Structure formats: structure tokens, C-alpha cells
Amino acid sequence: MLIRILAVLAIAVAFTSTAQASASCYAARPGVHVSFGFSVGKFTEEERDRFNLMQLRQMGVDATRAEMWGGCIRAFVRKPGGGEEMQFFHPDSFERVTP
């Protein structure tokens, strides 16, 4: 019985943290939003991830890989003392968000 309760709590926490991460990326941002351009085709998931990684690196983020996750860009960023940490970025502005 205790194991079932702990399992339910673990699942609830997992879904809550995922919802919080996506909420900050899907939330309406204040200000004026203007977009223009054209498209010739669709990017594959791999192409989009490579583009996002390139953009983050151009902004000075020392990321080793990037992927879409819960509406955000999840990047694995090298820490100055060694190792990596996950950081989340808004897919439109590339601003860092906290889940």
C-alpha cells in the first residue's frame, strides 16, 4: 500500500515538473510580436535541434546538445568547473527560462 502511494506521488511530481517547464515556454510574452518570412519546407527534428544548438552557441552558451522538450529548448551546458547541467530556453527568443 505504501509503495502504491509513493508511486502515485512520484508520478504526480513528474507531471507537475513537466507542466511547469512547458508553461514558462508557452506563456504569452509581454510586448509586441512581429514575425515575417517564408518557408520552403519543414525542418526535421534533427535539423531544428542543430539550428537551436547553433543559435545558443552564437549567444555564448557552451551547449553540447539541444532538443525540444515540453515546449522549451532543453540544452546540456558545460559548467565551468566540469560536468554539464540542463538549462531551458524559450524557443522564440532563446531567453533562459527556469522550469
N, C-alpha and C positions, 0 to 999 in steps of 0.2 A: 504494500500500500504506500509506504513512504517513497519507494522508488518511483512509482507512478506519479506521485505529487511532484517530486523533484524533476522528473522528465517533462511534465507539463509546464513547470516553471521555467525550465531551460529553453523549451520551445518558445514560450511567450517572450522571454528576454531576447532571443534571437530575432523573432519577427519585429519586436519593438525597435531594436537597434537598426535593422534594415529599413524600417519605415522612417526612422529619424534621419538616416543618411540620405534617403531619396527625397524626403520632404524639403531639405535645405537646397537641393538642386532643382526641384520642380517649383519652388515657391516663386511667386511673381516678384520681380525685382523692381524697385522704385526707379522712376525716371522715364525718359523717352527711349523707345526701342525702334531702331530703324534697321532694316535689312534689305539688301538688294543683291542681285547676282543672277547667275544662270547655272543650270546643271546639264551635263551631257549624259550622265548615268548615275547609278548608285555606287557608293563605296562599299566594298566588302567590309566585314567586321575587322579583318586583319589590317586593311588599308586605313580604316578610321583609327584604329589603335596606334598604328605607326605615325599617322598625322598628329594625333594628340601627344604622343611622346616627343615628336619633333618640336611642337609648339611649346611644351613645357620646358624642354631643354633650351630653346631660344630665350625663354623668360628667366633662365638661370636656375631652374630646378634640376638637381642632379638625379634624375629618374633613370632607372634601369629598364622599366617596362610600364606600360599604361594600358588600361582596359576600361570599358564601360561597366559600371556596377551600380545597380539600384538608382539609375538616373544620373549618377555622378561619374566623373573620371576618377578611377582609383589608380594611383601611381605608387610604385615602390621606389622610395627615395633613399639614396645613400645618406647615412648620418656621418657627421664629421669625425666622430670617434671610431667609426667602423660599424658595420651592420647596416640594416635597412629598416625603414618604417613605412607603413601605409599612410598616404595622405590623399585627401579627396579634393577635387576641383570641380567648379561649375563648368558644364560642357559648353556654354556660350561665351563666358567671359574669362575662363581659366583662372578665376579667383579661387583661392584656397577656401574651403568650407570645412566646418567641424561637424561631424555626424552627431 
